């Protein structure tokens, strides 16, 4: 997850947002507002955590019955319904089989929400940015893992429930969203 600052008060649709020219600036559309991301220097620690989580989730997915959905990483794009035109990029996500099947093969983004959004905190993230994004996900019915490398913890947010924090001495469980998924938090951070 990286910092996002509101750049305009003019409301924009997802279609208008997707029509913007590619200019190398990283942007998201949150509730109809463009947010440009501040410079986030990706580092090997962030990349390793992202790869590890993707690998752990992929192993879990392989044990699930068909149809399975997809595990995605690297700012996977999702249009969140019911949130007033929001298009987000997620560090790691689990798209359910129904959403994958309903998405045209040539679509750049999913037109719907994932089951799980994993956001790995970056040094440039602000508390307000994290709160806005987590609330947006929850409104769309998404479970969120807020992964904090500094504290070696994972905070799990679910719609209609209080957040739960799991530290490096505990096991992370996300039921019922990921049936049977369990992992030692320390493993996420390479320990």
C-alpha positions as CSV (number, residue, x, y, z in Angstrom):
1,X,0.0,0.0,0.0
2,X,1.3,3.4,-0.8
3,X,0.3,6.9,0.1
4,X,-2.4,8.5,-2.0
5,X,-3.3,12.2,-2.0
6,X,-6.4,13.7,-3.5
7,X,-5.6,15.7,-6.6
8,X,-9.0,16.9,-7.8
9,X,-12.5,17.7,-6.5
10,X,-14.0,16.8,-9.8
11,X,-15.8,13.4,-9.7
12,X,-14.7,10.9,-12.3
13,X,-16.1,7.5,-13.4
14,X,-14.1,4.3,-13.6
15,X,-14.5,4.5,-17.4
16,X,-13.1,8.0,-17.5
17,X,-10.2,7.0,-15.3
18,X,-9.3,4.0,-17.4
19,X,-9.3,6.3,-20.5
20,X,-6.5,8.5,-19.0
21,X,-3.3,8.3,-20.9
22,X,-0.5,6.2,-19.5
23,X,2.1,8.8,-18.2
24,X,4.0,6.8,-15.6
25,X,2.1,8.3,-12.6
26,X,0.6,5.7,-10.2
27,X,-3.1,6.6,-9.5
28,X,-6.2,5.1,-8.0
29,X,-9.8,6.2,-8.1
30,X,-11.4,6.4,-4.6
31,X,-15.0,7.3,-4.4
32,X,-14.8,9.1,-7.8
33,X,-11.7,11.1,-6.8
34,X,-8.3,10.6,-8.4
35,X,-5.5,10.0,-5.9
36,X,-2.0,10.1,-7.1
37,X,0.4,8.0,-5.1
38,X,3.4,9.7,-3.6
39,X,6.8,8.3,-4.5
40,X,7.1,4.9,-2.8
41,X,10.4,3.2,-3.1
42,X,9.7,-0.5,-3.3
43,X,12.3,-2.4,-1.4
44,X,13.3,-6.0,-1.2
45,X,11.5,-6.4,2.2
46,X,8.2,-5.3,0.8
47,X,8.7,-7.5,-2.3
48,X,9.7,-10.5,-0.3
49,X,6.6,-10.2,1.9
50,X,4.4,-9.8,-1.1
51,X,5.9,-12.9,-2.8
52,X,5.6,-14.9,0.4
53,X,2.0,-14.1,0.9
54,X,1.2,-14.9,-2.7
55,X,3.0,-18.2,-2.4
56,X,1.1,-19.1,0.9
57,X,-2.2,-18.2,-0.6
58,X,-1.5,-20.1,-3.8
59,X,-0.7,-23.2,-1.8
60,X,-3.9,-22.8,0.1
61,X,-5.9,-22.3,-3.1
62,X,-4.4,-25.5,-4.6
63,X,-6.1,-27.4,-1.8
64,X,-9.6,-25.9,-2.5
65,X,-12.2,-27.6,-4.6
66,X,-12.8,-26.5,-8.2
67,X,-13.5,-23.8,-9.3
68,X,-10.8,-22.0,-7.4
69,X,-10.5,-18.4,-8.4
70,X,-7.1,-16.6,-8.7
71,X,-4.4,-15.2,-6.4
72,X,-3.0,-12.0,-7.9
73,X,-0.2,-9.6,-6.8
74,X,1.5,-6.5,-8.0
75,X,-1.2,-3.9,-7.7
76,X,-4.0,-6.1,-9.1
77,X,-6.9,-3.9,-10.3
78,X,-10.4,-4.2,-8.9
79,X,-13.5,-2.0,-9.5
80,X,-15.3,-1.9,-6.2
81,X,-19.1,-1.9,-6.6
82,X,-21.2,0.1,-4.2
83,X,-18.4,2.6,-3.4
84,X,-19.1,5.4,-5.9
85,X,-16.6,4.6,-8.6
86,X,-13.5,3.2,-6.9
87,X,-10.7,1.4,-8.8
88,X,-7.9,0.2,-6.6
89,X,-4.6,-1.6,-7.0
90,X,-4.0,-4.3,-4.4
91,X,-0.7,-5.7,-3.3
92,X,-2.1,-9.3,-3.1
93,X,-5.7,-10.4,-3.7
94,X,-7.9,-13.4,-3.9
95,X,-10.5,-13.1,-6.7
96,X,-13.3,-15.7,-6.3
97,X,-14.0,-18.1,-9.1
98,X,-17.3,-16.4,-9.9
99,X,-15.6,-13.0,-10.4
100,X,-12.9,-14.6,-12.5
101,X,-15.5,-16.4,-14.7
102,X,-17.6,-13.2,-15.1
103,X,-14.5,-11.2,-16.2
104,X,-13.8,-11.0,-20.0
105,X,-10.4,-12.5,-20.8
106,X,-9.2,-9.2,-22.3
107,X,-10.3,-7.0,-19.3
108,X,-7.5,-5.1,-17.6
109,X,-9.3,-5.0,-14.2
110,X,-11.9,-7.1,-12.4
111,X,-15.4,-5.5,-12.3
112,X,-16.1,-6.5,-8.7
113,X,-14.4,-7.0,-5.4
114,X,-12.0,-9.7,-4.3
115,X,-12.7,-11.9,-1.3
116,X,-9.4,-10.8,0.3
117,X,-7.2,-7.7,-0.1
118,X,-3.7,-7.8,1.3
119,X,-2.2,-4.3,1.8
120,X,1.5,-4.3,2.9
121,X,2.3,-1.0,4.7
122,X,5.0,1.2,3.3
123,X,6.9,3.9,5.2
124,X,5.1,6.5,3.1
125,X,1.6,5.4,4.1
126,X,-0.3,7.7,6.4
127,X,-2.9,6.6,8.9
128,X,-5.7,8.4,7.1
129,X,-4.8,6.7,3.8
130,X,-4.9,3.3,5.4
131,X,-8.3,4.0,7.1
132,X,-9.9,5.3,3.9
133,X,-8.8,2.2,1.9
134,X,-9.7,-0.3,4.6
135,X,-13.2,1.3,5.0
136,X,-13.6,1.2,1.2
137,X,-12.8,-2.5,1.1
138,X,-15.1,-3.3,4.0
139,X,-18.0,-1.4,2.4
140,X,-17.5,-3.6,-0.7
141,X,-17.6,-6.8,1.5
142,X,-13.9,-7.5,1.4
143,X,-11.7,-9.0,4.1
144,X,-8.4,-7.1,4.5
145,X,-5.0,-8.0,5.8
146,X,-3.1,-4.9,6.8
147,X,0.4,-6.2,7.0
148,X,2.8,-4.2,9.1
149,X,6.5,-5.1,8.5
150,X,7.7,-2.8,11.3
151,X,5.6,-4.5,14.0
152,X,5.7,-8.0,12.3
153,X,1.9,-8.1,12.6
154,X,-1.2,-8.6,10.5
155,X,-4.4,-6.8,11.3
156,X,-7.4,-8.5,9.8
157,X,-10.4,-6.3,9.0
158,X,-13.8,-7.8,8.1
159,X,-17.1,-6.1,7.3
160,X,-19.3,-5.9,10.5
161,X,-16.6,-7.0,12.9
162,X,-13.9,-5.5,15.0
163,X,-10.4,-5.9,13.6
164,X,-8.1,-8.6,15.0
165,X,-4.4,-8.3,15.2
166,X,-2.1,-11.3,14.9
167,X,1.6,-10.9,15.9
168,X,4.7,-13.0,15.0
169,X,4.1,-15.4,17.9
170,X,0.6,-16.3,16.6
171,X,-1.1,-18.1,13.8
172,X,-3.1,-16.1,11.3
173,X,-6.6,-17.5,10.6
174,X,-9.1,-15.8,8.3
175,X,-12.3,-17.8,8.6
176,X,-14.8,-18.0,6.9
177,X,-13.2,-16.1,4.0
178,X,-10.4,-18.6,3.5
179,X,-11.6,-21.9,4.8
180,X,-8.8,-23.9,6.4
181,X,-6.1,-21.3,5.9
182,X,-3.7,-21.1,8.7
183,X,-0.1,-19.8,8.8
184,X,2.4,-18.7,11.5
185,X,2.6,-14.9,11.2
186,X,6.4,-15.2,11.5
187,X,6.5,-17.1,8.3
188,X,5.1,-14.1,6.4
189,X,8.1,-12.1,7.6
190,X,10.6,-14.8,6.8
191,X,11.0,-16.1,10.3
